[in-house]
Structures are given as structure tokens and as C-alpha cells.
Amino acid sequence: MKIIKIIEKAGRMIFCRISLINYSRSQKIFWEMYAEEIHEKWGRISNDYQVLSAIIDKYKPASILDVGCGSGRLFRLYQEKGISDVIGIDISEKALKLAKKDFPNVKTMKMRLEDMDFEHNRFDMAISNRTLQHIPRQNIDTVIKKICFCCKSVYINELTDSLNTIMRKFLRNLVSS
């Protein structure tokens, strides 16, 4: 956390050079730097609530793992559906703090998806909404296996490339700096 504050004060050019050292570390720094901006732009939208609501109504999960929950955009839907056993996981501490601010009763955990270690069938459902596209290709198989291990059913939405475009621009700037 200390390095992020130093980098933000020093400017993004220094950040770009430092983040070339370790891709995994640069991902964490990226999500910390942009958590508030992403929340402001997409954190309150509910355009997919109708689809997710229908899925929740059909499968009636009592527990949900929100994979890459960010600032908790879907937590309101879970509350509306009466689902109290929810755990949101995300790589960004800032995003999770935003989630806790609006949803103090929802449990959140800071972790990389590659590091998930929940018991078998711990959750009735996993919801992964535009998250897996940010996992390095060499790790995607492991992440999907871990999600399937701890959840009885899985909903994955990867229909857009919106944030991935931002990440690609960010990484392209690293290489050209």
C-alpha cells in the first residue's frame, strides 16, 4: 500500500516504469489506482439486474460468491433478493472499501482469484461479471476450476471488453515509456 501512495505522488510515469517489473503486481496497482474512477463510471449501474434477477429466481441460491466484486455493484441486488450469505472477493482494497461503505454487512475479502481456497460446494452460486477477462491466460484454467470447486452453480458474463481495453492501453503505455 505504501508503494501506491509514493507512486501516486510521484506521478504515473514512474509508476509505469516500476510496474514493468512484475505483471501481477502491476495489475494490483492498476486496480488500486482506478478503483474510484471505475466505481464512479460503472459502480451504480443496474442494466444487468433483470438478467441476474431471473437467474437468481430460477436457481434460488442461499449463498453467493461474487467473483471480482469491485465496489459491490451487485450487492444491492443480492439484498433485494434476500440473500444474506454473500462473500465478495476482489484484488483491490480501495474497491472493497467502497463496497463496505455502502454495504457494511456484506463480507468482502481481498485476494487474487488464483489464491481462492474455499471448501467444496461452500456457495450455491458464483457470479463472475466481467472479471475473468482480466486473468492471465496461463491462470484461467486454475481460476475456473477453483470457482467450480467451491460453487454448486456458476454464472459467468464476459460479453464486453470495456475495462480490458483500458488495461491494454495502460500496459501499452508501460511498454512505450
Secondary structure in CASP SS format (residue, H / E / C, confidence):
PFRMAT SS
TARGET T0000
AUTHOR 0000-0000-0000
METHOD secondary structure of the structure
MODEL  1
M C 1.00
K H 1.00
I H 1.00
I H 1.00
K H 1.00
I H 1.00
I H 1.00
E H 1.00
K H 1.00
A H 1.00
G C 1.00
R H 1.00
M H 1.00
I H 1.00
F H 1.00
C H 1.00
R H 1.00
I H 1.00
S H 1.00
L C 1.00
I C 1.00
N C 1.00
Y H 1.00
S H 1.00
R H 1.00
S H 1.00
Q H 1.00
K H 1.00
I H 1.00
F H 1.00
W H 1.00
E H 1.00
M H 1.00
Y H 1.00
A H 1.00
E H 1.00
E H 1.00
I H 1.00
H H 1.00
E H 1.00
K H 1.00
W H 1.00
G C 1.00
R C 1.00
I C 1.00
S C 1.00
N C 1.00
D C 1.00
Y H 1.00
Q H 1.00
V H 1.00
L H 1.00
S H 1.00
A H 1.00
I H 1.00
I H 1.00
D H 1.00
K H 1.00
Y H 1.00
K C 1.00
P C 1.00
A C 1.00
S E 1.00
I E 1.00
L E 1.00
D E 1.00
V E 1.00
G C 1.00
C C 1.00
G C 1.00
S C 1.00
G C 1.00
R C 1.00
L C 1.00
F H 1.00
R H 1.00
L H 1.00
Y H 1.00
Q H 1.00
E H 1.00
K C 1.00
G C 1.00
I C 1.00
S C 1.00
D E 1.00
V E 1.00
I E 1.00
G E 1.00
I E 1.00
D E 1.00
I C 1.00
S C 1.00
E H 1.00
K H 1.00
A H 1.00
L H 1.00
K H 1.00
L H 1.00
A H 1.00
K H 1.00
K H 1.00
D H 1.00
F C 1.00
P C 1.00
N C 1.00
V C 1.00
K E 1.00
T E 1.00
M E 1.00
K E 1.00
M C 1.00
R C 1.00
L H 1.00
E H 1.00
D H 1.00
M C 1.00
D C 1.00
F C 1.00
E C 1.00
H C 1.00
N C 1.00
R C 1.00
F E 1.00
D E 1.00
M E 1.00
A E 1.00
I E 1.00
S E 1.00
N E 1.00
R C 1.00
T C 1.00
L H 1.00
Q H 1.00
H H 1.00
I C 1.00
P C 1.00
R H 1.00
Q H 1.00
N H 1.00
I H 1.00
D H 1.00
T H 1.00
V H 1.00
I H 1.00
K H 1.00
K H 1.00
I H 1.00
C H 1.00
F H 1.00
C H 1.00
C E 1.00
K E 1.00
S E 1.00
V E 1.00
Y E 1.00
I E 1.00
N E 1.00
E C 1.00
L C 1.00
T C 1.00
D C 1.00
S H 1.00
L H 1.00
N H 1.00
T H 1.00
I H 1.00
M H 1.00
R H 1.00
K H 1.00
F H 1.00
L H 1.00
R H 1.00
N H 1.00
L H 1.00
V H 1.00
S H 1.00
S C 1.00
END
